Amino acid sequence: MVMRVGGLATGMDIESMVNKLMEAERMPLDRMEEKRTMLTWKRDAFREVNRSVLDLERMMSDMKMSYTYNPKKVTSSQENAVVATGNTSTANGMYEINVTQLATSAINVSTEPPAIDDANALLDSTMHGTYSFQTFDKDGSGQPHSFEIKEGDTLNQVLKRITKEDNNVRAFYDAQTEQVVLETTRTGSYNENGKEIVFDSDPNSQNYNSFFTEVLKLDTAKETGGQNAKFTYNNGLDIETQNNSYELNGINMQFHNETTGNARLTVTTDVETSFETVMAFVDKYNEVIDKMNKSQTEEIHRDFKPLTDEQKEEMSEDQIKKWEEKAKSGLLRGEAVISNSMYAMRRSWYSQVDTGGDITSINHIGITTSKNYLDGGKLVVDEKQLKDALRDKPNEVYKLFSNRATDSSEGLVNRLDKEIKATKDNIEKRAGKSTHTLDNYTLGKRMKELNERIFDFEARMVRVENRYWNQFTQMEKTIQRLNDQSAQLFSQFGGGGM
């Protein structure tokens, strides 16, 4: 920063005079910065609308799915034993389920402590080598697995190695009971001989696995579990499954306990869930319309311009906030991008849709657009009529919203989706996205042009200020010379006294 001192010869406050002159010179620059701020505010206002539009667009996917209009609720008379869920293809009604056996995992526990004192101690070299065991596929065919014990291994490391392999087996040592556990990580029976983890325990066999028998103290014959779940459906169909879950006729059942006699599963249409999903969409749509409509009806306060830094320094934060609220009001008023989008979105609800039934318009399910023109076309819902339609004719409601036809029978949500995408694209052309450079959108190009003009003008202001200072400095020098000459003349013509 250059230090300038003026007025030594004239006694004038030159710095204040230059500042006053520069205030006048800066007026065009202030107007350009004001315009740039307004463009920035307008861009941000557009993007705020677009964020709401994007939120609505994300909800469109649910409104295109059949499960939104026909979700199923399944209740169980023995929820501690059987719980179930349904899908849109599940027929309403009652189903009897009698679970007589749960699926279990196979487990083998050592009958005595392993032949080592410390599970974290290095294994003796006599235990080094390759060992194998078998599990079984769904078709009952054996699948061999092997692991190696190497120098530097501990028992815990070996057991972890067995567990990490893709073999449906978990192995660990419990220090409290001093027992080794070898178990399957899946339920069900896969081996017709009834054993799920098989290793040769015959010392006379060439495949003898001494590590299992002599070190871990395990015996294949001691394995328990590994059984299938068994249940009877509607007192007539006996079913066996390797898991404690089963899907039948669109009902997905989960078994937690054996039932006491029959558990009754009752399937009904879950109207409340469907209604809440539709209402959430309607609320979001109305929120978007309200934001867009407000942008077109806000009052414009032309006397409230963007504040300069100097003006902000003289105001409190609350005063600045209130001032800028006025200044930003009506920024998007009259913007065709917004008004045209509102009209197009409202128009998409008025179409007739051939659903193959009586429901062909939103009026038939209790949804209308507001009669108050100040609402901008927000949706109004008759809750009872909508719930009745979802309960009695869910498939027709689904087609009304989401019919995938491309002709006049196209679903209302699909039509709206096109208008939403067009709105989003038009706003992005006007105001861009956060990832865009100024060259990518209309307002950005105007901001870039202003930035360049402001940069050039600020450079000019530096030159102008320097010129003013040079002129005043030259004036100071001239006056100082005149003062010096006057003093010299005064001294020559009697200034020295008698």
Helices and strands as residue ranges (DSSP letters): H 14-63, H 66-69, E 72-76, E 82-86, E 93-101, E 105-109, G 125-127, E 129-136, E 142-149, H 155-164, E 169-174, E 179-187, H 210-210, I 211-215, G 220-222, E 224-225, E 229-233, E 237-241, E 245-248, E 251-255, E 263-269, H 271-297, H 309-313, H 317-328, H 336-347, G 348-350, G 362-365, E 367-369, G 373-375, E 379-381, H 383-392, H 394-402, H 412-431, G 438-440, H 442-490, I 491-495
